[in-house]
């Protein structure tokens, strides 16, 4: 019976280990996206203060420019973009930031729960392996 129990717990441990690795990768991507949103919000706030801005052209190349309109173009997904006034764009980004923060909180909770389950399984596995010796 102990052999079967050991195999089941090892399998459960591997499944939980794969789950936590996936969660950690997703958390890393989510945190990167949150940082990007926060940087965009700060950049837009700077736009409100100054018409002269630095445009990225790609490949670490930039150009100075002057803002001629107080509207931004925002992608909303599926290669669809809308023109929005600066304030509305800021509102949209702040809502998106809040959504991502809530998702991150839930993810952190799940990581904690899976981590606790892994710790319990590790303890069980050690006990089972000791009892088999």
C-alpha positions in Angstrom: 0.0 0.0 0.0 2.8 2.4 0.8 4.3 2.0 -2.7 1.0 3.0 -4.3 0.6 5.9 -2.0 4.2 7.1 -2.7 3.6 7.0 -6.5 0.3 8.9 -6.1 2.0 11.6 -4.0 4.9 11.9 -6.3 2.5 12.3 -9.2 0.5 14.9 -7.3 3.8 16.7 -6.4 4.8 16.9 -10.1 1.5 18.2 -11.1 1.6 20.9 -8.4 5.2 21.7 -9.3 4.2 22.2 -13.0 1.2 24.3 -11.9 3.4 26.6 -9.7 5.9 27.0 -12.5 3.2 28.1 -14.9 1.8 30.5 -12.3 5.2 32.0 -11.7 5.8 32.5 -15.5 2.3 34.1 -15.8 3.0 36.3 -12.8 6.3 37.5 -14.4 4.5 38.4 -17.6 1.7 40.2 -15.7 4.1 42.2 -13.7 6.0 43.2 -16.8 2.7 44.3 -18.4 1.8 46.3 -15.2 5.1 48.1 -15.3 4.5 48.9 -19.0 1.0 50.3 -18.2 2.4 52.4 -15.3 5.2 53.8 -17.5 2.6 54.6 -20.2 0.4 56.4 -17.6 3.4 58.5 -16.4 4.4 59.3 -20.0 0.8 60.5 -20.8 0.9 62.7 -17.7 4.1 64.2 -19.0 2.4 64.8 -22.3 -0.2 66.9 -20.5 2.6 69.2 -19.2 4.7 69.6 -22.3 4.1 69.5 -26.0 7.7 68.6 -26.9 8.2 64.9 -26.7 10.7 62.2 -27.7 9.3 59.6 -30.1 10.7 56.1 -30.3 11.3 55.1 -33.9 12.5 51.6 -32.9 15.9 50.0 -32.7 16.9 52.4 -29.9 16.4 55.4 -32.2 14.4 58.4 -31.1 13.2 61.7 -32.7 12.1 64.9 -31.1 8.6 66.1 -31.9 5.8 68.4 -31.0 2.4 67.2 -30.1 -0.2 68.7 -32.4 -3.4 67.1 -31.1 -4.5 66.1 -27.6 -5.7 62.7 -28.7 -4.1 59.3 -28.5 -4.6 56.1 -30.5 -5.1 53.0 -28.3 -5.3 49.4 -29.3 -8.2 47.5 -27.8 -7.3 44.1 -29.2 -7.7 42.1 -32.4 -5.7 44.8 -34.3 -8.5 47.3 -33.5 -7.5 50.8 -32.3 -9.5 53.8 -31.3 -8.6 57.5 -31.1 -9.2 58.8 -27.5 -8.7 62.1 -25.8 -5.8 62.1 -23.3 -8.0 62.0 -20.2 -10.1 59.1 -21.6 -7.0 57.2 -22.5 -5.7 57.7 -18.9 -9.0 56.5 -17.5 -8.8 53.4 -19.7 -5.2 52.7 -18.7 -6.0 53.2 -15.0 -8.9 50.7 -15.2 -6.7 48.2 -17.0 -4.0 48.7 -14.3 -6.6 48.0 -11.6 -7.8 44.9 -13.4 -4.3 43.6 -13.7 -3.6 44.3 -10.0 -6.7 42.3 -9.0 -5.6 39.4 -11.3 -2.1 39.6 -9.7 -3.6 39.4 -6.2 -5.6 36.3 -7.1 -2.5 34.8 -8.7 -0.4 35.5 -5.6 -3.0 33.8 -3.5 -3.1 30.8 -5.7 0.8 30.6 -5.8 0.7 30.7 -2.0 -1.9 27.9 -1.8 0.0 25.7 -4.3 3.2 26.3 -2.5 1.7 25.2 0.8 0.3 22.1 -0.8 3.7 21.4 -2.3 5.3 21.8 1.2 2.8 19.4 2.7 3.4 16.8 -0.1 7.1 17.1 0.4 6.7 16.4 4.1 4.5 13.4 3.3 6.9 12.1 0.8 9.8 12.3 3.2 7.8 10.4 5.9 6.7 7.7 3.4 10.3 7.2 2.2 11.6 7.0 5.8 9.0 4.4 6.7 10.0 2.3 3.7 13.6 2.1 4.8 
